Amino acid sequence: MRHTVMSLAVVGVFVAGCSSSDADFRSDVEDGRDENHQEELATGETPAIVSHIVPVDGYTYLDASESEIRGAIDRLGSIEEGAGEDLFEAVSLHGVVSDDPSQNTAGRSDGGFEVGYLNLVQYSNAVPYGIDEQLATGMYGDSPIDRIDIAGIPVFVFENSKMPDSRYTYGWLEHGVQGAFDGADREPLERWLTAYLGTPKLSEHETAELYSQLTAIAEFTYSDFDFVDGEELLAPLGDIAHSTHKVADRSGKLGTLVLVETDDTAPLAQMMADLGINLAGEIEVSEQPVQTLDGTADGIDAYGFIWTDSGISGSLGTNADDLARAKRFLEAFLES
């Protein structure tokens, strides 16, 4: 049996960190067929979620069937209806097959074998800090039998002895994408997971150097996302490599972080100005000069910060209600 969706138990845990809208995940997905995994979107996928389908040497991804994907989308849509919240942005489902047949110990419905089945769910908003275990537990309605750390990411292990081909399930949260990987035996599952979680999940315009800036900071999380009208909003960045993430603390989203691989802050300032947020002054944060910005974006009092350090520049945008929390994050980020 393949795990394809969270149980309703998880919704109450996560809703407090999400913004409310009446959108239905089922109405937002686009049809497609993912032949190249990262180059062509399958049904239910976004550019942000396919950045998590990273190549792992010695392994191949198998596309899930359209019926499996549609089934997952329908169940996620039902969860949203029950919660009255727009919770999910995308889903991506793949089997994982090893070049070494001895690692393929989980049976598939077509009679073949695989290491395990990978289920990724991208949330619509920034995931609050400190709820990764609650999300994983809510997915399966049971307590984990083990916790391990892989590449600095907490991974929670669940067991269901009644389902031999998916006896063990590993759950984790990485940059706002909830992952689950299930199969028959722990050793082959953990071998693949070690390689997978140790691989940077780079977006189309992101580099390994930018990704390395997103170091783990206690009490804060990063979430991948795709800008609405992103090409227009990010136009001032041109061909400069860039990275975009929502940032959250225990209370939920506090701002949007954009990093660029240049020491020229002018493109970031122009990007913010296009949103109605303009340069206002300069302060010092963690012994580093930081430009401050303020203005009105979409009728909301908005604020921002811009800085540069060692060839990497960044901006953090926020609003009046979240300004104090954003300042706390910025101080911790610049010290990391």
C-alpha positions as CSV (number, residue, x, y, z in Angstrom):
1,M,0.0,0.0,0.0
2,R,1.3,3.4,-0.9
3,H,0.8,6.3,1.5
4,T,-0.5,9.3,-0.5
5,V,-2.1,11.8,1.8
6,M,-2.2,13.1,5.4
7,S,-4.9,12.2,7.8
8,L,-7.3,14.9,9.0
9,A,-5.5,14.8,12.4
10,V,-2.8,17.0,11.0
11,V,-5.1,19.8,10.0
12,G,-5.7,21.3,13.4
13,V,-2.0,21.3,14.1
14,F,-1.1,23.3,11.0
15,V,-4.1,25.7,10.5
16,A,-2.8,28.2,13.1
17,G,0.2,28.9,10.9
18,C,-1.7,29.4,7.7
19,S,-3.5,32.3,6.1
20,S,-7.1,31.7,5.3
21,S,-8.6,31.6,1.9
22,D,-11.4,29.6,0.3
23,A,-9.4,28.2,-2.5
24,D,-9.7,24.5,-3.3
25,F,-6.4,22.7,-4.1
26,R,-8.3,20.5,-6.6
27,S,-9.2,23.5,-8.7
28,D,-5.7,24.9,-8.8
29,V,-3.8,21.9,-10.2
30,E,-2.7,21.7,-13.8
31,D,-2.6,18.5,-15.9
32,G,0.7,17.3,-17.3
33,R,3.1,14.4,-17.5
34,D,6.5,14.5,-15.8
35,E,8.8,12.7,-18.2
36,N,11.9,14.5,-17.0
37,H,10.8,15.1,-13.4
38,Q,12.3,18.5,-12.9
39,E,11.9,19.8,-16.5
40,E,8.2,19.0,-17.1
41,L,5.5,19.4,-14.4
42,A,3.2,16.5,-13.7
43,T,-0.4,16.9,-12.5
44,G,-0.4,18.6,-9.2
45,E,3.2,19.8,-9.3
46,T,4.8,23.3,-9.1
47,P,8.4,24.4,-9.9
48,A,9.0,24.6,-6.1
49,I,8.0,21.1,-5.4
50,V,9.9,19.5,-8.3
51,S,13.1,21.1,-7.1
52,H,12.8,18.4,-4.4
53,I,12.9,15.6,-7.1
54,V,16.7,15.7,-7.1
55,P,18.9,13.2,-8.9
56,V,20.5,10.6,-6.6
57,D,23.3,8.5,-8.1
58,G,22.3,4.9,-8.5
59,Y,18.6,5.5,-8.3
60,T,15.7,6.2,-10.7
61,Y,12.3,7.9,-10.1
62,L,9.2,6.3,-11.4
63,D,6.1,8.5,-12.2
64,A,3.0,7.7,-10.2
65,S,-0.1,6.8,-12.2
66,E,-2.5,9.5,-13.0
67,S,-5.2,7.7,-10.9
68,E,-2.8,7.8,-7.8
69,I,-2.1,11.5,-8.3
70,R,-5.8,12.4,-8.8
71,G,-6.7,10.3,-5.7
72,A,-4.2,12.2,-3.6
73,I,-5.4,15.6,-5.0
74,D,-9.0,14.7,-4.2
75,R,-8.2,13.7,-0.6
76,L,-6.1,16.8,0.0
77,G,-9.0,18.9,-1.4
78,S,-11.3,17.2,1.0
79,I,-9.0,18.1,3.9
80,E,-9.1,21.7,2.8
81,E,-12.9,21.6,2.7
82,G,-13.0,20.2,6.2
83,A,-10.5,22.8,7.5
84,G,-12.0,25.8,5.6
85,E,-8.4,26.7,4.8
86,D,-6.2,26.8,1.7
87,L,-3.5,24.4,3.0
88,F,-1.8,22.8,0.1
89,E,0.0,24.1,-2.9
90,A,1.2,21.0,-4.7
91,V,1.8,17.2,-4.5
92,S,4.4,15.0,-6.1
93,L,4.4,11.2,-6.0
94,H,7.2,8.9,-7.3
95,G,8.5,5.4,-6.8
96,V,12.3,5.1,-6.2
97,V,14.1,2.2,-7.8
98,S,17.8,1.3,-7.1
99,D,20.2,0.1,-9.8
100,D,21.1,-2.6,-7.2
101,P,18.2,-5.1,-7.3
102,S,19.0,-6.2,-3.7
103,Q,17.8,-2.7,-2.5
104,N,14.4,-3.0,-4.2
105,T,12.5,-4.9,-1.5
106,A,9.1,-3.3,-1.7
107,G,6.5,-4.8,-4.1
108,R,4.7,-2.5,-6.5
109,S,1.2,-3.0,-7.8
110,D,2.5,-3.7,-11.3
111,G,4.5,-6.7,-10.0
112,G,7.9,-4.9,-10.0
113,F,9.9,-3.9,-7.0
114,E,11.2,-0.6,-5.6
115,V,13.2,0.8,-2.7
116,G,10.2,2.8,-1.6
117,Y,7.5,5.4,-2.5
118,L,8.2,9.1,-2.2
119,N,5.3,11.4,-1.3
120,L,5.9,15.2,-1.2
121,V,3.3,17.8,-0.2
122,Q,4.0,21.5,-0.5
123,Y,2.0,23.8,1.8
124,S,0.4,27.1,0.7
125,N,2.0,29.1,3.4
126,A,5.1,29.1,5.6
127,V,5.2,26.2,8.0
128,P,5.6,27.4,11.6
129,Y,8.7,26.4,13.5
130,G,8.6,23.4,15.8
131,I,5.7,21.3,14.4
132,D,7.6,18.9,12.2
133,E,7.0,15.9,14.5
134,Q,3.4,16.9,15.0
135,L,2.9,17.1,11.2
136,A,4.6,13.7,10.7
137,T,2.6,12.1,13.5
138,G,-0.7,13.6,12.2
139,M,0.1,12.1,8.8
140,Y,-0.2,8.6,10.2
141,G,-2.2,9.0,13.3
142,D,0.3,7.2,15.4
143,S,3.5,7.9,17.4
144,P,6.9,7.4,15.7
145,I,9.0,4.4,16.8
146,D,12.2,6.3,16.2
147,R,13.8,9.6,15.3
148,I,17.0,10.0,13.4
149,D,18.8,13.1,12.0
150,I,19.9,13.0,8.4
151,A,21.8,15.9,7.0
152,G,20.7,18.0,10.0
153,I,17.0,17.2,9.3
154,P,14.9,15.4,11.9
155,V,13.3,12.3,10.4
156,F,10.5,10.4,12.2
157,V,10.1,6.7,11.6
158,F,6.7,4.9,11.7
159,E,5.9,1.2,11.5
160,N,2.8,-0.7,10.3
161,S,3.5,-4.4,10.5
162,K,0.2,-5.1,8.7
163,M,1.5,-3.6,5.4
164,P,4.7,-5.5,4.5
165,D,5.5,-3.5,1.4
166,S,5.2,-0.2,3.3
167,R,6.0,-1.4,6.7
168,Y,8.3,1.6,7.5
169,T,7.5,5.2,6.7
170,Y,10.0,8.1,7.2
171,G,8.5,11.5,7.6
172,W,10.3,14.9,7.5
173,L,9.9,18.6,6.7
174,E,12.4,20.4,4.5
175,H,11.9,24.0,3.4
176,G,8.1,23.8,3.8
177,V,7.8,20.5,1.9
178,Q,6.4,17.6,3.9
179,G,8.1,14.4,2.8
180,A,7.2,10.7,3.4
181,F,9.1,7.7,2.1
182,D,7.8,4.2,2.7
183,G,9.0,0.7,2.0
184,A,9.6,-2.7,3.3
185,D,13.0,-2.5,5.0
186,R,14.8,0.2,6.9
187,E,18.3,-0.3,5.5
188,P,17.6,0.4,1.9
189,L,15.2,3.2,2.8
190,E,17.8,5.0,5.0
191,R,20.5,4.5,2.4
192,W,18.5,6.4,-0.2
193,L,17.3,9.0,2.3
194,T,20.9,9.8,3.4
195,A,21.8,10.6,-0.2
196,Y,18.6,12.4,-0.9
197,L,18.4,14.7,2.1
198,G,22.1,15.5,1.7
199,T,21.5,16.9,-1.7
200,P,20.6,20.6,-2.1
201,K,17.1,21.2,-3.5
202,L,17.9,24.1,-5.9
203,S,15.2,26.1,-7.6
204,E,15.6,27.1,-11.3
205,H,17.5,30.3,-10.5
206,E,19.2,29.1,-7.3
207,T,22.9,28.1,-6.8
208,A,24.5,25.9,-4.2
209,E,26.2,29.0,-2.7
210,L,22.8,30.7,-2.2
211,Y,21.3,27.5,-0.8
212,S,24.2,27.2,1.7
213,Q,23.2,30.6,3.2
214,L,19.9,29.0,4.5
215,T,21.5,27.6,7.6
216,A,19.3,26.2,10.3
217,I,18.4,28.8,12.9
218,A,16.7,27.9,16.1
219,E,13.0,29.1,16.3
220,F,12.8,29.9,12.5
221,T,12.0,28.0,9.3
222,Y,12.3,28.6,5.6
223,S,9.6,27.5,3.1
224,D,10.1,27.2,-0.7
225,F,7.5,29.0,-2.7
226,D,6.7,30.3,-6.2
227,F,6.0,34.0,-6.5
228,V,2.6,34.8,-8.0
229,D,3.4,36.9,-11.1
230,G,7.0,36.1,-10.2
231,E,8.5,37.0,-13.5
232,E,7.2,40.6,-13.2
233,L,8.1,41.0,-9.5
234,L,11.6,39.6,-9.9
235,A,12.3,41.3,-13.2
236,P,14.8,43.8,-11.6
237,L,17.0,40.8,-10.7
238,G,17.5,40.0,-14.4
239,D,19.8,37.0,-14.8
240,I,21.3,37.2,-11.3
241,A,21.1,34.0,-9.4
242,H,18.5,34.3,-6.7
243,S,16.7,32.4,-4.0
244,T,13.2,33.1,-2.6
245,H,11.8,31.8,0.7
246,K,9.0,32.5,3.2
247,V,10.3,32.7,6.8
248,A,8.3,31.7,9.8
249,D,8.7,31.4,13.6
250,R,6.4,29.5,16.0
251,S,3.6,32.0,15.3
252,G,3.7,31.6,11.5
253,K,5.0,33.6,8.5
254,L,6.9,36.8,9.4
255,G,8.3,37.8,6.0
256,T,9.8,37.0,2.6
257,L,13.5,36.5,2.2
258,V,15.2,37.1,-1.2
259,L,18.9,36.3,-1.6
260,V,21.0,37.2,-4.7
261,E,24.5,36.3,-5.8
262,T,25.9,39.7,-6.1
263,D,27.2,42.5,-3.8
264,D,25.1,45.1,-5.8
265,T,22.0,45.8,-3.7
266,A,20.4,48.1,-6.4
267,P,18.3,45.3,-8.0
268,L,16.8,44.4,-4.7
269,A,16.0,48.0,-3.9
270,Q,14.3,48.3,-7.3
271,M,12.3,45.1,-6.7
272,M,11.1,46.5,-3.4
273,A,10.4,50.0,-4.9
274,D,8.2,48.3,-7.6
275,L,6.2,46.9,-4.7
276,G,5.8,50.4,-3.1
277,I,8.5,49.9,-0.4
278,N,11.3,52.5,-0.6
279,L,14.6,53.2,1.0
280,A,14.2,55.1,4.2
281,G,17.5,55.0,6.2
282,E,20.2,52.7,7.5
283,I,20.7,50.8,10.8
284,E,23.3,48.4,12.1
285,V,22.3,44.8,12.7
286,S,24.8,42.3,14.2
287,E,27.5,44.8,13.5
288,Q,26.5,45.0,9.8
289,P,25.0,48.0,7.9
290,V,21.5,47.3,6.8
291,Q,19.3,49.6,4.7
292,T,15.7,50.1,5.9
293,L,12.7,50.5,3.7
294,D,9.0,51.4,4.3
295,G,6.0,52.1,2.2
296,T,2.6,50.7,1.3
297,A,2.1,47.5,-0.6
298,D,-1.4,46.4,-1.6
299,G,-2.8,48.8,0.9
300,I,-0.8,47.4,3.8
301,D,2.0,49.2,5.7
302,A,5.1,47.4,4.6
303,Y,8.7,47.4,5.7
304,G,12.0,45.9,4.4
305,F,15.7,45.5,5.0
306,I,18.5,45.1,2.5
307,W,22.1,44.1,3.2
308,T,25.2,42.7,1.5
309,D,27.9,40.4,2.8
310,S,30.7,38.5,1.0
311,G,29.2,38.6,-2.4
312,I,25.7,37.7,-1.3
313,S,23.0,40.4,-0.9
314,G,19.6,39.9,0.7
315,S,16.2,41.6,1.3
316,L,13.6,40.8,3.9
317,G,10.1,42.1,3.4
318,T,7.5,42.2,6.1
319,N,4.5,44.2,7.4
320,A,3.7,46.3,10.5
321,D,2.3,43.4,12.6
322,D,5.3,41.2,11.9
323,L,8.0,43.8,12.1
324,A,9.4,43.0,15.5
325,R,9.6,39.2,14.7
326,A,11.2,40.0,11.4
327,K,13.9,42.0,13.1
328,R,14.6,39.1,15.5
329,F,15.0,36.8,12.5
330,L,17.3,39.2,10.7
331,E,19.6,39.5,13.7
332,A,19.8,35.7,14.0
333,F,20.3,35.3,10.2
334,L,23.1,37.8,10.0
335,E,24.9,36.2,13.0
336,S,24.6,32.7,11.6
